Amino acid sequence: MALDLRQRKVLLTGASRGLGAHIARGLAERGATLILTARDETQLADTAAACEALGAPVTVLAADLARADERASLSSAAGEVDILINNAGVEYTRRLLDQTDAQVEAQLALNLTAPIDLTRRALPGMIARGRGTIVNVSSMSGKGATPYNSVYAATKSGLTGFSASLRIELLGTGVHVAVVCPGFVSAGMWGRTGLRAPLALREVKPEKVSRAVLRAIDGAPEVLVTAGPVRPLLALRELFPGIEAPALRAMGILRALERRADALEQTKD
């Protein structure tokens, strides 16, 4: 059953563009009161205006969530929230040895440390009220091997594991923890590359991811968002780990990621 989001205060990170902007509009259509955060104030203002046009009350709080002091300031300014959606993320598709220290640290800080920290700050109020929801936007990269994206995959695997573990830890508290794992999305980080997803999986539209986040809010513990037959492949991988590399090659995923890494390497400063 759909949760009534009217009078529910939602903190959404990474709300300035891409998936975040689509998720924000989906929440606005359901009547949520929104607190939107990201680094880019101009783009945040655009998202806020679109949500206000749908009738949603919106507060904008710009913050760099890779910084602990700004996460603390954001949590203090937002106050108690009913729903926390950890959507902010950064991705550097490179061979591991081509990634700089700053790129590795940025992915760890924004993709994993920030969601854990913001969750720790939001949880006490949720537990005290006996209700609340945390949705972590992870990735299909966190469900299996993602060559040329090993650090990003590590952070998303960590976020997926964090979500599953915390969900069980909080049983009986009234707090629901969910994770959404998109595949190749035609907006956001993949969409900005200008490359096409492999035919075997295809791209999904950001609106589908937004609906998946709403399903997670409504009670689904884990939502995989892809256009291909992913669950059978994941099951086969668990049974036969050795087939993963040949499968990635046969489906065109390995080549797609290699092309992306090469394209980004050629444009690197």
C-alpha positions as CSV (number, residue, x, y, z in Angstrom):
1,M,0.0,0.0,0.0
2,A,1.3,3.5,-0.9
3,L,2.5,5.5,2.1
4,D,0.8,8.9,2.5
5,L,3.6,11.3,2.0
6,R,1.6,14.4,2.8
7,Q,3.0,16.1,5.9
8,R,6.1,13.8,5.7
9,K,9.5,15.6,5.7
10,V,11.9,14.1,3.2
11,L,15.7,14.9,3.0
12,L,17.0,14.0,-0.5
13,T,20.7,14.3,-1.3
14,G,22.1,14.7,-4.8
15,A,18.9,16.6,-5.8
16,S,20.4,19.1,-8.2
17,R,20.2,17.1,-11.5
18,G,20.0,13.7,-13.1
19,L,18.3,11.0,-11.0
20,G,18.0,13.3,-8.0
21,A,15.9,15.8,-9.9
22,H,13.6,13.1,-11.1
23,I,13.3,11.6,-7.6
24,A,12.5,15.0,-6.2
25,R,9.6,15.5,-8.7
26,G,8.2,12.1,-8.0
27,L,8.2,12.9,-4.3
28,A,6.5,16.3,-4.9
29,E,3.8,14.6,-6.9
30,R,3.1,12.4,-3.8
31,G,2.8,15.5,-1.6
32,A,6.0,15.3,0.4
33,T,7.6,18.2,2.1
34,L,11.1,18.4,0.6
35,I,14.5,19.3,1.9
36,L,16.8,19.2,-1.2
37,T,20.6,19.2,-1.0
38,A,23.5,19.1,-3.3
39,R,26.6,21.3,-4.0
40,D,25.3,23.3,-6.9
41,E,22.9,26.0,-5.6
42,T,21.8,27.1,-9.1
43,Q,20.7,23.6,-10.2
44,L,19.2,23.0,-6.8
45,A,17.0,26.1,-7.3
46,D,15.9,24.7,-10.7
47,T,14.8,21.4,-9.1
48,A,13.1,23.3,-6.2
49,A,11.1,25.4,-8.7
50,A,9.9,22.4,-10.5
51,C,8.8,20.7,-7.3
52,E,7.1,23.9,-6.0
53,A,5.2,24.1,-9.3
54,L,3.8,20.7,-8.3
55,G,2.6,22.1,-5.0
56,A,5.4,20.8,-2.8
57,P,6.9,22.8,0.1
58,V,10.6,22.9,-0.6
59,T,13.7,23.9,1.4
60,V,17.1,24.1,-0.3
61,L,20.2,23.5,1.7
62,A,23.4,23.4,-0.3
63,A,26.2,21.2,1.1
64,D,29.3,19.3,0.1
65,L,28.5,15.9,1.6
66,A,32.1,14.7,1.2
67,R,32.9,17.0,4.1
68,A,32.0,15.9,7.7
69,D,31.5,19.4,8.9
70,E,29.0,20.1,6.1
71,R,27.1,16.9,6.8
72,A,26.8,17.9,10.4
73,S,25.6,21.4,9.5
74,L,23.1,19.9,7.0
75,S,21.6,17.5,9.6
76,S,21.3,20.3,12.1
77,A,19.6,22.6,9.6
78,A,17.2,19.9,8.4
79,G,16.2,18.8,11.8
80,E,14.2,15.6,12.3
81,V,13.1,14.0,9.0
82,D,10.6,11.3,8.3
83,I,12.4,9.9,5.2
84,L,16.1,10.1,4.3
85,I,17.0,9.3,0.7
86,N,20.8,9.0,0.2
87,N,21.1,9.6,-3.5
88,A,24.3,11.7,-3.9
89,G,27.2,9.9,-5.5
90,V,30.3,10.3,-7.7
91,E,31.8,8.0,-10.1
92,Y,35.2,7.9,-11.9
93,T,35.3,5.2,-14.6
94,R,39.0,4.5,-14.8
95,R,41.4,1.6,-14.6
96,L,42.4,1.5,-10.9
97,L,46.0,2.6,-11.5
98,D,44.7,5.6,-13.5
99,Q,42.6,6.9,-10.5
100,T,44.1,9.6,-8.4
101,D,44.1,9.6,-4.6
102,A,41.6,12.4,-4.7
103,Q,39.2,10.5,-7.0
104,V,39.4,7.4,-4.8
105,E,38.9,9.4,-1.6
106,A,36.0,11.3,-3.2
107,Q,34.1,8.1,-4.1
108,L,34.6,6.6,-0.7
109,A,33.5,9.8,1.1
110,L,30.4,10.7,-0.9
111,N,29.2,7.2,-1.9
112,L,29.7,5.4,1.4
113,T,30.8,7.5,4.3
114,A,28.2,10.2,3.8
115,P,25.1,7.9,3.6
116,I,26.3,6.1,6.8
117,D,26.9,9.4,8.6
118,L,23.6,10.9,7.6
119,T,21.8,7.8,8.5
120,R,23.4,7.8,12.0
121,R,22.3,11.4,12.4
122,A,18.7,10.8,11.3
123,L,18.1,7.5,13.1
124,P,17.7,8.7,16.8
125,G,14.6,10.8,15.9
126,M,13.1,8.1,13.8
127,I,13.5,5.5,16.5
128,A,12.1,7.8,19.1
129,R,9.0,8.4,17.0
130,G,8.7,4.7,16.2
131,R,8.6,5.4,12.4
132,G,10.9,6.5,9.6
133,T,12.3,5.4,6.3
134,I,15.9,5.3,4.9
135,V,16.4,4.7,1.2
136,N,19.9,4.3,-0.1
137,V,20.3,4.6,-3.9
138,S,23.1,2.1,-4.7
139,S,23.8,0.6,-8.1
140,M,23.8,-2.7,-10.0
141,S,27.6,-2.2,-9.7
142,G,27.2,-3.1,-6.1
143,K,25.7,-6.5,-7.0
144,G,28.6,-7.9,-9.1
145,A,31.8,-7.2,-10.9
146,T,32.2,-3.8,-12.6
147,P,35.6,-3.7,-14.3
148,Y,37.1,-0.3,-14.9
149,N,34.9,0.9,-12.1
150,S,36.3,-1.0,-9.1
151,V,36.3,1.7,-6.5
152,Y,32.8,2.8,-7.4
153,A,31.7,-0.8,-7.3
154,A,33.3,-1.2,-3.9
155,T,31.4,1.8,-2.5
156,K,28.1,0.6,-3.9
157,S,28.6,-2.9,-2.7
158,G,29.3,-1.5,0.7
159,L,26.2,0.7,0.6
160,T,24.1,-2.3,-0.4
161,G,25.5,-4.4,2.4
162,F,25.0,-1.6,4.9
163,S,21.4,-1.3,3.9
164,A,20.6,-5.0,4.2
165,S,22.4,-5.3,7.6
166,L,20.8,-2.2,9.1
167,R,17.3,-3.3,7.9
168,I,17.6,-6.4,10.1
169,E,19.2,-4.5,12.9
170,L,16.3,-2.1,13.1
171,L,13.5,-4.7,13.0
172,G,10.8,-3.9,15.6
173,T,11.8,-0.2,15.7
174,G,9.3,1.0,13.1
175,V,12.2,2.2,10.8
176,H,12.3,0.8,7.3
177,V,15.6,0.6,5.4
178,A,15.6,-0.1,1.7
179,V,18.1,0.0,-1.2
180,V,17.5,0.8,-4.8
181,C,20.0,-0.5,-7.4
182,P,19.7,1.1,-10.9
183,G,21.6,-0.3,-13.9
184,F,22.4,1.8,-16.9
185,V,20.3,5.0,-16.6
186,S,19.7,7.4,-19.4
187,A,20.3,10.3,-17.0
188,G,22.8,11.0,-14.3
189,M,26.3,9.7,-14.4
190,W,25.9,7.1,-17.2
191,G,23.6,9.4,-19.2
192,R,26.2,12.2,-19.2
193,T,28.8,9.9,-20.9
194,G,26.9,10.0,-24.2
195,L,27.5,6.2,-24.6
196,R,24.9,3.6,-25.3
197,A,24.3,0.7,-22.8
198,P,24.8,-2.9,-24.0
199,L,21.9,-4.3,-26.0
200,A,21.6,-7.2,-23.5
201,L,20.7,-4.8,-20.7
202,R,19.7,-1.6,-22.3
203,E,19.2,1.7,-20.5
204,V,16.4,2.5,-18.1
205,K,14.7,5.9,-18.0
206,P,15.2,8.0,-14.8
207,E,11.4,8.0,-14.2
208,K,11.6,4.3,-13.7
209,V,14.2,4.8,-11.0
210,S,12.1,7.5,-9.4
211,R,9.2,5.0,-9.2
212,A,11.5,2.4,-7.7
213,V,12.5,4.9,-4.9
214,L,8.8,5.4,-4.2
215,R,8.3,1.6,-4.1
216,A,11.1,1.4,-1.6
217,I,9.5,4.1,0.5
218,D,6.2,2.1,0.3
219,G,8.0,-1.0,1.9
220,A,10.0,-2.8,-0.7
221,P,13.3,-3.8,0.9
222,E,15.4,-4.0,-2.4
223,V,14.5,-2.8,-5.9
224,L,16.7,-3.7,-8.9
225,V,16.1,-1.3,-11.8
226,T,17.2,-2.7,-15.1
227,A,15.8,-3.5,-18.5
228,G,17.4,-6.9,-18.7
229,P,17.2,-10.3,-17.0
230,V,19.4,-9.5,-14.1
231,R,18.1,-11.6,-11.2
232,P,18.7,-15.0,-13.0
233,L,22.2,-13.8,-13.9
234,L,22.9,-12.9,-10.3
235,A,21.7,-16.3,-9.2
236,L,24.0,-18.0,-11.7
237,R,26.9,-15.9,-10.6
238,E,26.4,-17.1,-7.0
239,L,26.3,-20.7,-8.1
240,F,29.1,-20.5,-10.7
241,P,31.4,-17.5,-10.0
242,G,33.7,-18.4,-12.9
243,I,31.0,-17.5,-15.5
244,E,30.9,-13.8,-14.6
245,A,33.8,-12.6,-16.8
246,P,32.7,-14.6,-19.9
247,A,29.1,-13.4,-19.3
248,L,30.1,-9.8,-19.1
249,R,32.1,-10.2,-22.3
250,A,29.3,-12.0,-24.1
251,M,26.7,-9.4,-23.1
252,G,28.8,-6.5,-24.2
253,I,29.1,-5.0,-20.8
254,L,32.9,-5.4,-20.5
255,R,33.4,-3.7,-23.8
256,A,31.0,-0.9,-22.9
257,L,32.8,-0.2,-19.7
258,E,36.2,-0.4,-21.4
259,R,35.0,2.2,-24.1
260,R,33.8,4.5,-21.3
261,A,37.1,4.3,-19.5
262,D,39.1,4.9,-22.7
263,A,36.8,7.9,-23.6
264,L,37.2,9.5,-20.2
265,E,40.9,8.8,-20.1
266,Q,41.4,10.7,-23.4
267,T,39.6,13.7,-22.0
268,K,41.3,13.7,-18.7
269,D,43.0,17.0,-17.6
